[in-house]
Amino acid sequence: MGTDFWGYAETSGHAPGAELIGYRVEASDGHIGKIDKYSEDVGRSYIVVDTGPWIFGHRVLLPAGLVVMIDPADETVHLAATKAEIKDAPPFESGQHEDDLPYLQLVERYYANRHM
């Protein structure tokens, strides 16, 4: 897996150790939910978004490379992905996918190929 895809961009405003749970998440075209879980593992950082009523009961794992900006004052994370891209992303199940290499590779391929 490409480590750039799974790491926060230097310009994102990510502060290691910052508590992101509960932050609002904004796709490039609108609100999609709140952060339910996140990882800061080197080479595999991600956020898990609970989409709430937007896609009832749906959770998605988003590589940290999609994070454009973290605004701690507004407790908001902005993404470089559309609502449709996130809606069609591979579904996430806690306890099954965090360390599942084939699942993580599927997520990486999905976002890497979304413009093709």
N, C-alpha and C positions, 0 to 999 in steps of 0.2 A: 504494500500500500504506500502511496505517496505521502510522505510526512507533511508536505506543505498543505495538502488538502485537510489534514487532521490537526493543523495548528492554527492558532489565532494570528491574524496579520498584525504586524507591529503597529499599524495605524488604527486598529480596532478599538483601542482604549482598554483592552483586557488587562486587568491587574491580577496577577497570580494570587490565589487565596481569597479573592472576593467572593462573597456569597451571592449567587445568581438565582437561586430558587425563588420563584414567585415573580421574577421580572416579566413584564409584558414582552411579547415577541411580535415584531412587525416585519412582514414580508415586504418586498419592494412595492406591492400594491395593496397593502392593508394589514390589519391585525389578524393574527392566526391563533393566539393562545398565550399560555404562560409556561415558563420553564419549570419543569417538574423534577429534573435531575440533570446533572452535568458531570463531566470528567475533565480533569486537567492532565491526564496521563500524557507524557511526552510521546509524540508521534501518533496519539490516538485521543485527542481532545474532542469533545462533542457536547451538545446540549440535547436534552430530550424535552420535547414540547408537548404539553397536553393541549389539544386543540379545543377542548371543552365543547360548547354547543355548536361551534362552527362545523366540526365533523364529529358528532357525538361518539365519545368513547375511543377516539383515535389518538394515538401517541406516535410521534415520529422522532427518530434519531437524526440529528443534523450535524454534520462535521463542522468543527470550529472554523474551517476555512470559508464557510458561508457567512460568518459574522462580519459585517461591515463596520458596525459601531456599537459600542456599549455605552449607554448614557446612565451613569449611576444616579444622577440627580433625579431623573424621571423613572429610574428603574425599568429601562427599556433596552431591548436588544434589537438592532436592525439587521436584516439579512439581505444577501444578494441572491434571492430566489423569489419567485412569484407564488401566490397562493395556490395556483393550479399545480405547479411543480411540487409543492409540499404535499398537497392533497393526494397526488398520485405516487408519492414516495413509498418505498417498502414499509409496511407497518412494523411497529416496534412492540415487543413484549418484554417487560422488565423481568429479569432473572433468566431469560433465555438468550438474549442477543448481545449483551454487553461484551462478552468475551468470545463470541461466535465469529471466527475469522471469515467463513463464507458469507455470513450476513453482512459484516462490515465491508467486505469486498463488493457485495451487491449494492450497498448504499453508495460506495465510492463510484462504481460504474454508473449508477443511476444519475448522480449529479454531474459527473464528468462528461456524460454523453447527452445532457439535456438540451444542448443547442444544435444537435445534429438532426 
